[in-house]
Amino acid sequence: MAPLPGAELVQTPLQLYRYLLRCCRQLPTEGIQEHYKHAVRQSFRVHSDENNPERIQQIIKRAIEDADWILNKYKKQN
């Protein structure tokens, strides 16, 4: 199950970035949202020099799976 509709449409790093920031809006408190927004920004800075298309697709797939896990984690707590 994808955290938000449109996960299957994410193909580029910019689309992933926007998608993950939208996922952050689904988190319960402002503090948690800011924490994960910061983590998303840092991750993009770390991987900004990546130019291997296969590796980029692996990162996108893993990031969507991680976002799904995080959203499900907070849904279960509420």
GROMACS elastic network, one bead per residue, 0.5 to 0.9 nm:
[ bonds ]
;  ai    aj funct       b0    kb
    1     4     6  0.87289   500
    1    68     6  0.73412   500
    2     5     6  0.68258   500
    2     6     6  0.82231   500
    2     7     6  0.61829   500
    2     8     6  0.81892   500
    2    64     6  0.75006   500
    2    65     6  0.76853   500
    2    67     6  0.84370   500
    2    68     6  0.58555   500
    3     7     6  0.75356   500
    3    23     6  0.70685   500
    3    64     6  0.78902   500
    3    65     6  0.85530   500
    3    67     6  0.67150   500
    3    69     6  0.82527   500
    3    70     6  0.89165   500
    3    71     6  0.65555   500
    3    72     6  0.78968   500
    4     7     6  0.63532   500
    4    19     6  0.81877   500
    4    22     6  0.82666   500
    4    23     6  0.68544   500
    4    68     6  0.83336   500
    5     8     6  0.78953   500
    5     9     6  0.88533   500
    6     9     6  0.51985   500
    6    10     6  0.69464   500
    6    19     6  0.81501   500
    7    10     6  0.55410   500
    7    16     6  0.84734   500
    7    19     6  0.74800   500
    7    64     6  0.70127   500
    8    11     6  0.81126   500
    9    15     6  0.84181   500
   10    13     6  0.80871   500
   10    14     6  0.87474   500
   10    15     6  0.55223   500
   10    16     6  0.57650   500
   10    19     6  0.76593   500
   10    60     6  0.77109   500
   10    61     6  0.89865   500
   10    64     6  0.89557   500
   11    14     6  0.85517   500
   11    15     6  0.66183   500
   11    16     6  0.72815   500
   11    57     6  0.74985   500
   11    60     6  0.75977   500
   12    15     6  0.52373   500
   12    16     6  0.62613   500
   12    17     6  0.86994   500
   12    56     6  0.81379   500
   12    57     6  0.81690   500
   12    60     6  0.79134   500
   13    17     6  0.61083   500
   13    18     6  0.87160   500
   13    44     6  0.83514   500
   13    56     6  0.75508   500
   13    57     6  0.88278   500
   13    59     6  0.89606   500
   13    60     6  0.72201   500
   14    17     6  0.50250   500
   14    18     6  0.63301   500
   14    19     6  0.85147   500
   15    18     6  0.52610   500
   15    19     6  0.60307   500
   15    20     6  0.86019   500
   16    20     6  0.60399   500
   16    21     6  0.85567   500
   16    60     6  0.65987   500
   16    63     6  0.80937   500
   16    64     6  0.80473   500
   17    20     6  0.52902   500
   17    21     6  0.62915   500
   17    22     6  0.87115   500
   17    40     6  0.73524   500
   17    41     6  0.81313   500
   17    44     6  0.77413   500
   18    21     6  0.51944   500
   18    22     6  0.62633   500
   18    23     6  0.86862   500
   19    22     6  0.51325   500
   19    23     6  0.62887   500
   19    24     6  0.88139   500
   19    64     6  0.86810   500
   20    24     6  0.63215   500
   20    25     6  0.89463   500
   20    36     6  0.89320   500
   20    37     6  0.80343   500
   20    40     6  0.71363   500
   20    63     6  0.81096   500
   20    64     6  0.77414   500
   20    67     6  0.70839   500
   21    24     6  0.50280   500
   21    25     6  0.67772   500
   21    33     6  0.88968   500
   21    36     6  0.84218   500
   21    37     6  0.62867   500
   21    40     6  0.75721   500
   22    25     6  0.52974   500
   22    26     6  0.71705   500
   23    26     6  0.53806   500
   23    27     6  0.73049   500
   23    33     6  0.89523   500
   23    67     6  0.70752   500
   23    68     6  0.87080   500
   23    71     6  0.77009   500
   24    27     6  0.55036   500
   24    32     6  0.82284   500
   24    33     6  0.52104   500
   24    34     6  0.79115   500
   24    36     6  0.64659   500
   24    37     6  0.64421   500
   24    67     6  0.85922   500
   24    71     6  0.84985   500
   25    28     6  0.81222   500
   25    30     6  0.86008   500
   25    33     6  0.64062   500
   26    29     6  0.89809   500
   26    33     6  0.80270   500
   26    71     6  0.74311   500
   27    30     6  0.78332   500
   27    32     6  0.66835   500
   27    33     6  0.57798   500
   27    70     6  0.87348   500
   27    71     6  0.67556   500
   27    74     6  0.69743   500
   27    75     6  0.84180   500
   28    31     6  0.87129   500
   28    32     6  0.70878   500
   28    33     6  0.74637   500
   28    74     6  0.72777   500
   28    75     6  0.84761   500
   28    78     6  0.85287   500
   29    32     6  0.53900   500
   29    33     6  0.62321   500
   29    34     6  0.87330   500
   30    34     6  0.61051   500
   30    35     6  0.85563   500
   31    34     6  0.52190   500
   31    35     6  0.62150   500
   31    36     6  0.88360   500
   32    35     6  0.50493   500
   32    36     6  0.63723   500
   32    37     6  0.85868   500
   33    36     6  0.54219   500
   33    37     6  0.61082   500
   33    38     6  0.85973   500
   34    37     6  0.50031   500
   34    38     6  0.60538   500
   34    39     6  0.85578   500
   35    38     6  0.52767   500
   35    39     6  0.63533   500
   35    40     6  0.88321   500
   36    40     6  0.61065   500
   36    41     6  0.85875   500
   37    40     6  0.50827   500
   37    41     6  0.62576   500
   37    42     6  0.86320   500
   38    41     6  0.51715   500
   38    42     6  0.61641   500
   38    43     6  0.85916   500
   39    42     6  0.51292   500
   39    43     6  0.60957   500
   39    44     6  0.86439   500
   40    43     6  0.51830   500
   40    44     6  0.62973   500
   40    45     6  0.87662   500
   41    44     6  0.52160   500
   41    45     6  0.63531   500
   41    46     6  0.87620   500
   42    45     6  0.51064   500
   42    46     6  0.62175   500
   42    47     6  0.87273   500
   43    46     6  0.50748   500
   43    47     6  0.62390   500
   43    48     6  0.84045   500
   44    47     6  0.52087   500
   44    48     6  0.57054   500
   45    48     6  0.51297   500
   45    49     6  0.82429   500
   46    49     6  0.76022   500
   46    50     6  0.87989   500
   47    50     6  0.54315   500
   47    56     6  0.88460   500
   48    51     6  0.83590   500
   50    53     6  0.83606   500
   50    55     6  0.76619   500
   50    56     6  0.70051   500
   51    54     6  0.88721   500
   51    55     6  0.78971   500
   51    56     6  0.72669   500
   52    55     6  0.53213   500
   52    56     6  0.62104   500
   52    57     6  0.88007   500
   53    56     6  0.50301   500
   53    57     6  0.62723   500
   53    58     6  0.86930   500
   54    57     6  0.52075   500
   54    58     6  0.63137   500
   54    59     6  0.87486   500
   55    59     6  0.62012   500
   55    60     6  0.86256   500
   56    59     6  0.50885   500
   56    60     6  0.61983   500
   56    61     6  0.86562   500
   57    60     6  0.50188   500
   57    61     6  0.61244   500
   57    62     6  0.85583   500
   58    61     6  0.51852   500
   58    62     6  0.61345   500
   58    63     6  0.85146   500
   59    62     6  0.51701   500
   59    63     6  0.59760   500
   59    64     6  0.86156   500
   60    63     6  0.51623   500
   60    64     6  0.62772   500
   60    65     6  0.86821   500
   61    64     6  0.53756   500
   61    65     6  0.63435   500
   61    66     6  0.87189   500
   62    65     6  0.50613   500
   62    66     6  0.60761   500
   62    67     6  0.85652   500
   63    66     6  0.50324   500
   63    67     6  0.60955   500
   63    68     6  0.85774   500
   64    67     6  0.50595   500
   64    68     6  0.61961   500
   64    69     6  0.86742   500
   65    68     6  0.50994   500
   65    69     6  0.62941   500
   65    70     6  0.87567   500
   66    69     6  0.50307   500
   66    70     6  0.61874   500
   66    71     6  0.86420   500
   67    70     6  0.51279   500
   67    71     6  0.61413   500
   67    72     6  0.85104   500
   68    71     6  0.52934   500
   68    72     6  0.61209   500
   68    73     6  0.85287   500
   69    72     6  0.51804   500
   69    73     6  0.60688   500
   69    74     6  0.88350   500
   70    73     6  0.50054   500
   70    74     6  0.64664   500
   70    75     6  0.86734   500
   71    74     6  0.53556   500
   71    75     6  0.61559   500
   71    76     6  0.87464   500
   72    76     6  0.62052   500
   72    77     6  0.87386   500
   73    76     6  0.54378   500
   73    77     6  0.66115   500
   74    77     6  0.51034   500
   74    78     6  0.65757   500
   75    78     6  0.54400   500
